[in-house]
């Protein structure tokens, strides 16, 4: 193995230190999986309804969490727009099956 491959973490950190990029101060990581995704969406809805949903500098998710992440990143200010016609300020319902 060449020395360049071994030293890449140190080089990366040194290069990063030379760039003045602010680090994110608020980060949200969303879990994946059906029930965990439902929990994440419910938590965002509850935050919005309560009126204290924070804004996030960085949002990441896996599986279902990755589908919810853009809604979390855009923030509650955009909820009404995403709902279509000024709904209740919550995330849109993905699908509603009509009753037969």
C-alpha positions, 0 to 999 in steps of 0.5 A: 500500500502506498504512503499516499493512501495511508495519509489521506485522512490527515490530508483531508483534515488539513485541507478542511482546516484551510477552508472557512466553512461553518459547521452545521449547528442543528442536525437531524438524522431520521431512521428508516423502516416503516414504523420508524418513518411513521414516527419521524413524520408524526414527530415533525407534525407534532412539532409544527402543531405545537409551534416550536418546530426547529429549523435544521442546517443539515438533515439526513435520512435512511430509507423512509427517513430519506423520503421525509428528510426534504420536508424536515429540511424545508421547515414548517414555513413551507408546510402550507405550500406543500399541502396545496391550499393552506392546510393545517400546517402539517406534512402532506398525506402521501396517499389516501385510498378512497373508500369503496 
